[in-house]
Amino acid sequence: MSTAPITTINPPSAEIDQAIRDMEETMLDTCIVHTRAEDDQDEYGMPGSEWTDSAPTRCGYRTASRREVLGITQALVFDSVLRLPLSVVISNLDQVSVTHRMSRALPAPLRFKIVRLDDGMYQRMLYLVRAGQGAQQ
């Protein structure tokens, strides 16, 4: 039995950097992040609807729904999942539009609100629900 101490559990930084690059290469869709203006408020002091659009960025979009039972009905928790590179700055107040799938332009962008935002070691994972008119229920 070895008595050598465990010096590190984490992989070397070069391996982490390579894993991040590999993860970004699997993001084959294009998205735009709509950042909510921090100082924009309506007459009631609630966040307003002024948005700043980012440049198009790589993302990985997929449909995936989760519903919760409420009495005899179901409530939508999220209907899509989106992966973004760690370099993208985003918050739960922002919104995201998917403009291209597999390098092909969509007939109309799909705009989403962020339900949950998880930062992982290699990517950001966003759980989304359709924003505005025509939201999927």
N, C-alpha and C positions, 0 to 999 in steps of 0.2 A: 504494500500500500504506500502510495506516494505521500510524502509530507510537505511537498512544495506548495507554498501558498498560492492562492488564486490572485493574480495581480490585476486582471481586468476582466470584466464581463462584457463590456460594450465593444462593438466592432471598431476597428481603426477608422479614423475620419475619412480616409481615402475610400473605404468601402461604403460609408454612409453617403458621401458625395456621388459615387457611382450609382448607388441605389436611387438617389433623388433624380439623377439624369435619366436613368432607365424608366422611372415612373412617369416622368414628363413625356418621354417618347411614346408612351402608350396612350397619352391624351390626344385623341384624334379629332376632337370637335373644337369649335371656336365659340368663345363667349365674350360678352361685354359686361363689366361690373359697373353698376349704377350706384355711385356713392351719394348718400344723403348729405345735404349741406348741414353742417353742425349748428350753424346759427339761425337756420330757417325755422320759424315757429308761426303757427296760426294765431288767430285772435284769442284762443283759449290757452295758449302756452304749450300746445302739443307740437311735436315735430311736424314741419311742413312737408311739401313735396317738391323741393328743388333738388335736382339730381345732376351730378357730374358723371359723364360717361368715360370709361377707361378706353384705352386702345384695345383692339381685339387681342385676346389671349387664348392660349391652349387650355382645353379643359376636357374632362371625360364625363359625358352625360349618359344617364340610363334611367328608364322608368322603373320605379319600385314603390309600391304603395304600402302604407301601413294604416290601418283603421283601428279605432277603439270603440268598444260597445258602450253605448249610452242608453240605458233602458231597452226599448225595443228597436232602436235604430243604431246606426254606426256613424262615427265622426271621423273625417279624414285627418290624419296626423301629418303625413307627407305623401307626395305622389311621385317624387323624383329624387335622385341622388346625383350630386355633381362633385367631381374631383378637380381641384385647382392646385397649381404649383405653390409651394411654400412662399415664393417671392411675391405673390399677389396679396396686397393688403385689403382686408375686407372685415366687416363687422356684421352683427345680426340685424342692424338697421338698414343695411344696403340691400339691393336687389340685383339679380343676374338675368341676362338674356342669352339664350342659346341661338346663335345666328347660322351656324354651319354644323352639319353632321357628316362625319367621314369626308371632310373637305368639300361637301356639296351644300350650297346655300339652301336654307329653308325658304318656303314660300313667304312666310312671315316669322319674325323672331318669336321665340317662346320666352315670356317674361315670368320670373318667379320671385317670391318672397322667401327669405331664409327662415326656416323653422328652428334649425339647430346647426351649429358650426363646431366641428371637431378638428383640432389641429393635431396631426399625427407627426411621426418622425420624418416621413417622406412626402407628405401631401396634406392639403386641407380637404376635409370631407364636409359637404354642405347637404343638408336635408331640406328639400324645397316643396313649396306648394304654389300653384299658379296664382299670379297676381292679376288684379283687375277683372274686367268683364270676361265672361266665358270660363271662369275657373272650374276645373274638373271637380266634381263632388262625388 
